[in-house]
Amino acid sequence: MIAFELEDPRLAAVNVSEVHVSPDAKYARVKVSVQGGDRERAEAIAALEHARHYLRHELAFRLTLRHVPELHFEPDRNAGADSRIDFLIRRAKRSRGEN
């Protein structure tokens, strides 16, 4: 929904990287990766906070849930870690002569 339905230009470079739902399903912490600097990250989080009620309503409707968790958005500080690890593994394999 974030990538394809929200037409806010501040969300163009946003990807959801993780969602953690509390054990009682009352809260969901949504981690998002944002391309760009601190300013772009802050603007994207503000746009997501603004769209929070719409997103929650749509989740309730589409998933036919009786109770939908409150959505809380936060930037994912480790968004580039996976690609960095993949890069290091490929480099280590090349140095050993493996493909």
SVG drawing of the C-alpha trace seen along z (x, -y; Angstrom):
<svg xmlns="http://www.w3.org/2000/svg" viewBox="-14 -18 56 40">
<polyline fill="none" stroke="black" stroke-width="0.4" points="0.0,0.0 2.8,-2.4 4.6,-1.8 1.7,-1.7 -1.3,-3.5 0.0,-6.5 0.7,-9.3 2.8,-11.3 6.1,-12.2 8.0,-12.0 7.3,-8.2 8.9,-7.5 12.1,-6.0 10.5,-4.2 10.7,-0.4 9.3,1.5 12.1,3.6 10.6,5.1 7.4,5.3 7.3,6.3 3.9,6.9 3.5,6.9 2.4,10.2 -1.1,8.8 -1.3,7.5 -2.1,3.9 0.9,2.3 3.0,2.8 6.5,1.2 7.1,0.8 10.8,0.2 11.3,-1.5 14.4,-2.2 14.6,-5.5 17.0,-6.4 18.6,-9.8 19.8,-11.8 18.4,-12.8 16.0,-15.3 14.5,-12.8 14.2,-10.3 12.4,-12.8 10.0,-13.8 9.2,-10.2 8.5,-9.4 6.2,-12.5 4.3,-11.4 3.9,-7.9 2.6,-9.3 0.2,-11.4 -1.1,-8.3 -1.2,-6.1 -5.0,-6.1 -5.7,-5.5 -3.2,-2.6 -4.7,-1.1 -8.2,-1.4 -7.2,0.3 -5.5,3.1 -8.6,3.7 -10.7,3.8 -8.4,5.9 -7.4,8.4 -10.8,8.6 -9.2,8.2 -11.4,7.4 -8.5,5.6 -5.7,3.9 -2.6,2.9 -1.6,-0.7 1.1,-1.5 4.3,-3.2 6.9,-4.0 10.6,-4.3 13.7,-4.4 15.7,-1.3 19.2,-2.2 20.6,1.1 18.9,1.0 22.2,1.3 23.6,4.1 22.3,7.0 23.8,5.6 27.1,4.9 27.2,8.5 26.5,9.9 29.3,7.8 31.8,9.0 30.9,12.6 31.3,12.3 34.6,10.5 35.8,13.3 34.8,16.0 36.7,14.2 39.8,13.9 39.7,17.7 39.2,18.4 35.5,19.5 32.8,18.2"/>
</svg>
